[in-house]
């Protein structure tokens, strides 16, 4: 377990509203101002020297930081029980920042094979050009992961829950494998959020979130964050300044505003996810439901032991349906919007075959576990019964 920080003594909603913020702000405003500055001025030459030598808490140039960014990073670190956080322009930019900082030519990284396919693709297709080796093992096969480690392995990576299959990692076991071999561990907890699980408390070195999703919560921004110890994050922050993968001042304002209602939204996402998963599980038109809150889920016991709630993402298969019949059900819903992503206040629905894997061969889709009759539903915060009525009508009519 990580050392307890003072902010851990306060509840999630209190942290989401107040962590990282000064009680007295510019112009006596209750909200932090949006600082639209690409550069920051100094009164004289000596003040520049003082800033460099004494590491004074101020900004120099927009690519290296923004006052609003500091507030959000402190807030996100508090929510995850971490010492520090580094904000990026997207979730992908965040994980690329970690890879580019931690991996050198000849190094190896090991993934569970249900991790976000773009993260795996970046390593397998792009880092490989620079001599980094990527190994993928079956999801939650801890023996296979341990066997894939050698003296060149520098990082173990897993998503939990995974998307779209909702597999749950036993993070304690995952972390133990890393520690036994002297290898750092990273958990992408985007689907869980800090409300439902805090991987750092189980000993993970890094936790990643696409803040585009539940943390922002309104489908109106892109952002990503890495949380961990300050010592481990300092080189990542330094490289971010070189890469320029920073967020805009307006985006940071939207993220901070979205975080104010984080706990309230997550409570509703969890409630909607559980209720709708149970409805779908009982519907004769549905063949299978992937949702860790269901007792039938393969990893339900691990989820029950480690998670506070199970989120708003549900994946399900339509019984005896080809891709067109499945698409008809997606098209027949009236409340959900057809779109990728998740975690916003609006419910989103998609057919993974079409939305994310349309250009893949049938063999590739089979390898990724994406059948023609799969639907992914990202529950928003609408009234539960309205969503159920809408889904029932779509299923019964097709």
PEPE-V222771 format. One record per run of one state. SS is the DSSP state (H for helix, E for strand, - for the rest). FROM is the first residue (numbers start at 1). LEN is the number of residues. If there is no record, write none. Layout:
BEGIN
<<SS & FROM & LEN> <SS & FROM & LEN>>
END
This chain:
BEGIN
<<- & 1 & 5> <H & 6 & 4> <- & 10 & 2> <H & 12 & 7> <- & 19 & 7> <H & 26 & 3> <- & 29 & 10> <E & 39 & 1> <- & 40 & 5> <H & 45 & 10> <- & 55 & 6> <E & 61 & 1> <H & 62 & 3> <- & 65 & 2> <H & 67 & 14> <- & 81 & 3> <E & 84 & 5> <- & 89 & 2> <H & 91 & 12> <- & 103 & 5> <E & 108 & 5> <- & 113 & 4> <H & 117 & 14> <- & 131 & 2> <E & 133 & 5> <- & 138 & 4> <H & 142 & 7> <- & 149 & 4> <E & 153 & 7> <- & 160 & 11> <H & 171 & 10> <- & 181 & 3> <E & 184 & 5> <- & 189 & 4> <H & 193 & 4> <- & 197 & 2> <H & 199 & 4> <- & 203 & 3> <E & 206 & 5> <- & 211 & 13> <E & 224 & 5> <- & 229 & 1> <H & 230 & 14> <- & 244 & 5> <H & 249 & 11> <- & 260 & 2> <H & 262 & 21> <- & 283 & 3> <E & 286 & 5> <- & 291 & 9> <H & 300 & 7> <- & 307 & 6> <E & 313 & 6> <- & 319 & 4> <H & 323 & 10> <- & 333 & 4> <E & 337 & 2> <- & 339 & 9> <E & 348 & 3> <- & 351 & 1> <H & 352 & 4> <- & 356 & 6> <H & 362 & 7> <- & 369 & 5> <E & 374 & 5> <- & 379 & 5> <H & 384 & 14> <- & 398 & 1>>
END
